[in-house]
Amino acid sequence: MESFEDRLERLETINDEIRNGTISLSQATELFEEGIGLARSLEKELRAIERRVEILVQHTDDPEEKPALELFPELQD
């Protein structure tokens, strides 16, 4: 499997090719289909990473310490 960064770069390339408007409709359709697949796989991976981060943020070794629910509470107003 390609890395997240490689798949994101490919998705950006597909976007540029479709927006350029110099390819045929059938090529654009094929690229769009590939792009949808890439976007779905990237979104799935991001959701898994978000869950992992949430678990890590909420985990504490001290039973008296309450878990932090925000990653960066100092940035919240």
C-alpha positions in Angstrom: 0.0 0.0 0.0 1.2 3.5 -0.8 1.9 5.9 2.0 -0.8 8.5 3.0 1.4 11.2 1.5 1.7 9.4 -1.8 -2.0 8.8 -2.1 -2.8 12.5 -1.2 -0.3 13.7 -3.8 -1.9 11.4 -6.4 -5.4 12.8 -5.5 -4.1 16.3 -5.9 -2.6 15.4 -9.3 -6.0 13.9 -10.4 -7.7 17.1 -9.3 -5.4 19.2 -11.3 -5.8 17.0 -14.4 -9.6 17.1 -14.2 -9.7 20.9 -13.6 -7.2 21.5 -16.4 -9.9 20.4 -18.9 -7.6 19.0 -21.5 -8.5 15.4 -21.1 -11.5 13.5 -22.6 -14.7 12.9 -20.7 -13.9 9.2 -20.5 -10.4 9.9 -19.0 -11.9 12.4 -16.6 -14.5 9.8 -15.5 -11.7 7.2 -14.9 -9.7 9.7 -13.0 -12.7 10.8 -11.0 -13.4 7.1 -10.1 -9.7 6.7 -9.0 -9.9 9.9 -7.0 -13.1 8.8 -5.2 -11.3 5.6 -4.1 -8.3 7.5 -2.9 -10.4 10.0 -1.0 -12.3 7.3 0.7 -9.1 5.4 1.7 -7.6 8.7 3.0 -10.7 9.5 5.0 -10.8 6.0 6.5 -7.1 6.3 7.6 -7.7 9.8 9.1 -10.6 8.5 11.1 -8.4 5.7 12.5 -5.7 8.1 13.4 -8.2 10.4 15.1 -9.5 7.5 17.2 -5.9 6.6 18.1 -5.1 10.2 19.1 -8.3 10.4 21.2 -7.4 7.2 23.1 -3.9 8.5 23.7 -5.1 11.8 24.9 -7.6 10.2 27.3 -5.2 7.6 28.7 -3.7 8.4 32.0 -1.4 6.5 34.4 -2.7 8.4 37.4 -6.2 7.2 38.4 -6.9 10.6 40.0 -6.2 12.5 36.9 -9.2 13.2 34.6 -8.6 12.6 30.9 -8.2 15.6 28.7 -10.9 15.8 26.1 -9.2 18.4 23.9 -5.8 18.1 22.3 -5.0 21.8 22.7 -7.2 23.3 25.4 -5.0 26.4 25.6 -6.1 27.3 22.1 -9.7 27.1 23.0 -11.5 30.4 23.9 
